[in-house]
Amino acid sequence: MGFFSYAGISQINRDILITSLQLFAEHNVDVVDAIVHATAKQQDWDVFSFDQDMKKFT
């Protein structure tokens, strides 16, 4: 049982996963916040969140 067997983790892009793990390590945020940020950045999306951790990426 590994990381990919967690509920909600499915078909994540390899580049997004690598970026997410780097962000997770560098910014001390939840892995889900790192995935959201990495996905939004790759897709050129804006992120609107009340989560204070998301401010760590700016």
Number of C-alpha atoms within 10 A of each C-alpha: 5 5 7 11 9 9 7 8 10 9 7 11 10 9 11 19 16 13 18 22 16 14 21 17 13 11 13 11 16 15 16 14 18 25 20 14 21 23 20 14 13 11 9 9 11 9 12 7 10 8 8 8 14 18 9 11 13 4
